[in-house]
Amino acid sequence: MFLIREVYFPQFGFMVNGLFWSLTTLVVATWRMRVRNVTWKELGLRKPKSLGKTLGISVLILIAVVISIMAFEIIKDALPFTIAPDTSPETAASKFGNLEGNWWLFFSIMPMVLLESALEEVLDRGFLMNWIERLFSSTTFATIIAVLLQAAIFGFRHSNDFSARSITAGLIGLVMGIAYIKFGRNLWPLIIAHCILNTMSMMDRV
């Protein structure tokens, strides 16, 4: 997941490269699962028992994400360590183009944004968390380590440094990881919440 991000095709832009990274990782993950006779359904891509309950859980996840980010914004200046400013060269404009007032661009790239959102949940929560747990023999300790480690990896992958941006992404990963365990390891509430979160983020840029 880290090495594939070193492959970048500048002529295709950020979104296409992001999908390339995720789809390539998906292929590798599926191959490893097939070797071990594990299915995506077992990891959480199964039909929800109740649509209403699934949507309700998604709302709870969104609320928890917002609260965690707000709490971080309130306490970050009082933390006993220094958080680096965001030095990433990838601004919203460089990633997606100039979205301000451009609804045509918004609707044209949203399918890719939503697909990437779903893939992140499938890979980071569904695949990565379960494989970390298996590494530590699927104990309660292993589950805690898996939740924390995948959140750290998720945050680092979004910024590649220890900045406010990476911590914010890490908090999102932490909430998603806890929700994955808490609500029966079903990925659909997480996917829905992640898609809504990224849709709101993109709309804020228009």
C-alpha positions in Angstrom: 0.0 0.0 0.0 2.9 2.3 0.6 5.2 1.2 -2.2 2.4 1.5 -4.9 2.0 5.2 -4.0 5.5 5.7 -5.2 4.2 5.0 -8.7 2.7 8.3 -9.9 1.5 9.2 -13.5 1.4 13.0 -13.5 -0.4 13.1 -16.9 -3.5 11.5 -15.3 -4.0 13.6 -12.2 -4.5 12.8 -8.5 -7.9 11.0 -8.7 -6.8 8.6 -11.4 -3.6 7.8 -9.6 -5.5 7.4 -6.3 -7.8 4.8 -8.0 -4.8 3.1 -9.5 -3.3 2.8 -6.0 -6.4 1.4 -4.5 -7.4 -0.9 -7.3 -3.9 -2.4 -7.4 -4.0 -2.9 -3.7 -7.4 -4.5 -4.0 -6.1 -7.0 -6.6 -3.2 -7.9 -4.2 -5.5 -8.2 -1.2 -7.9 -10.4 -3.1 -5.1 -12.6 -4.3 -3.9 -13.0 -0.7 -7.4 -13.7 0.5 -7.9 -16.4 -2.1 -4.7 -18.1 -1.1 -6.0 -18.3 2.5 -9.6 -19.1 1.5 -11.1 -15.8 2.9 -13.9 -14.0 1.1 -14.8 -10.3 1.1 -18.2 -11.3 2.5 -16.5 -12.7 5.6 -14.6 -9.4 6.0 -17.8 -7.3 5.9 -19.1 -6.9 2.4 -22.3 -8.7 3.2 -25.9 -7.6 2.8 -27.1 -5.6 5.8 -29.9 -7.1 7.7 -31.7 -3.8 8.0 -31.3 -0.7 5.8 -32.7 1.6 8.5 -30.2 0.3 11.1 -27.3 0.6 8.6 -28.2 4.2 7.9 -28.6 4.9 11.6 -25.1 3.5 12.3 -23.7 5.6 9.5 -25.2 8.7 11.1 -23.7 7.8 14.5 -20.3 7.3 12.8 -20.5 10.7 11.1 -21.4 12.4 14.5 -18.5 10.6 16.2 -16.1 11.8 13.4 -17.2 15.4 13.7 -16.9 15.3 17.5 -13.5 13.8 17.4 -12.2 16.4 14.9 -13.7 19.2 16.9 -12.1 17.9 20.1 -8.8 17.8 18.4 -9.1 21.3 17.1 -9.9 22.5 20.6 -7.0 20.8 22.4 -4.3 20.7 19.7 -2.5 23.9 20.9 -2.4 22.5 24.4 -0.8 19.2 23.5 2.7 18.5 25.0 4.2 17.9 21.5 4.6 19.9 18.3 2.3 19.3 15.4 3.9 20.2 12.1 2.0 22.5 9.8 0.5 20.9 6.7 3.3 21.1 4.1 1.7 18.8 1.5 1.9 20.3 -2.0 -1.4 18.6 -2.9 -4.0 21.3 -2.4 -7.6 20.9 -3.3 -7.0 22.7 -6.6 -4.1 20.5 -7.5 -6.0 17.4 -6.7 -9.3 18.0 -8.2 -9.0 21.2 -10.3 -10.7 24.5 -9.5 -14.0 23.4 -7.9 -15.2 26.8 -6.7 -18.6 27.4 -8.4 -17.9 24.5 -10.8 -20.7 22.0 -10.3 -20.1 20.3 -13.6 -16.5 19.4 -12.4 -18.0 18.4 -9.0 -20.5 15.9 -10.5 -17.9 14.6 -13.0 -15.4 13.6 -10.4 -17.8 12.5 -7.6 -18.2 8.9 -8.9 -14.4 8.5 -8.6 -14.4 10.1 -5.1 -17.2 7.8 -3.9 -15.5 4.7 -5.4 -12.2 5.7 -3.7 -14.1 6.2 -0.4 -15.6 2.7 -0.6 -12.2 1.2 -1.5 -10.5 2.8 1.5 -13.0 1.2 3.8 -12.8 -2.2 2.1 -8.9 -2.1 2.2 -8.1 -0.2 5.4 -10.9 -1.6 7.7 -11.9 -4.8 6.0 -8.5 -6.2 4.8 -5.8 -4.5 6.8 -7.5 -4.7 10.2 -8.3 -8.4 9.9 -4.8 -9.2 8.6 -3.2 -7.4 11.6 -5.4 -9.3 13.9 -4.4 -12.6 12.4 -0.8 -11.5 12.8 -1.4 -11.3 16.6 -3.5 -14.5 16.8 -6.9 -12.8 16.8 -7.0 -11.9 20.6 -8.6 -8.9 22.2 -5.1 -7.3 22.3 -4.7 -8.0 18.6 -8.0 -6.2 17.9 -6.9 -3.1 19.8 -3.5 -3.1 18.0 -5.3 -3.5 14.7 -7.6 -0.6 15.3 -4.8 1.7 16.4 -2.3 0.6 13.8 -4.7 0.9 10.8 -5.7 4.4 12.1 -2.1 5.4 12.2 -1.4 4.0 8.7 -4.6 5.7 7.4 -3.5 9.0 8.8 0.1 8.7 7.5 -1.0 7.7 4.0 -3.0 10.9 3.7 -0.1 13.2 4.5 3.1 11.3 4.9 4.1 13.3 8.0 3.0 14.1 11.5 0.7 17.1 10.8 -2.8 18.3 11.7 -3.9 16.7 8.4 -2.5 13.3 9.2 -3.9 13.4 12.7 -7.4 14.3 11.4 -7.3 11.5 8.9 -6.0 9.2 11.7 -9.0 10.2 13.9 -11.4 9.3 11.1 -9.6 6.0 10.7 -9.8 5.4 14.5 -13.6 6.1 14.6 -14.1 3.9 11.5 -12.1 1.1 13.0 -13.9 1.2 16.3 -17.3 1.2 14.5 -16.2 -1.7 12.4 -15.6 -3.8 15.5 -18.5 -2.4 17.5 -21.2 -2.9 14.9 -20.5 -6.5 13.8 -17.8 -6.0 11.2 -20.1 -4.9 8.5 -18.5 -2.5 6.1 -21.6 -0.9 4.6 -22.2 1.6 7.4 -18.6 2.7 7.2 -18.7 2.9 3.4 -21.9 5.0 3.6 -20.5 7.3 6.3 -17.2 7.7 4.4 -19.0 8.6 1.1 -21.2 11.2 2.9 -18.2 12.7 4.6 -16.2 13.0 1.4 -19.3 14.3 -0.4 -19.7 17.1 2.2 -16.0 17.9 2.0 -16.1 18.2 -1.8 -19.3 20.3 -1.7 -17.6 22.7 0.7 -15.0 23.3 -2.0 -17.5 24.2 -4.7 
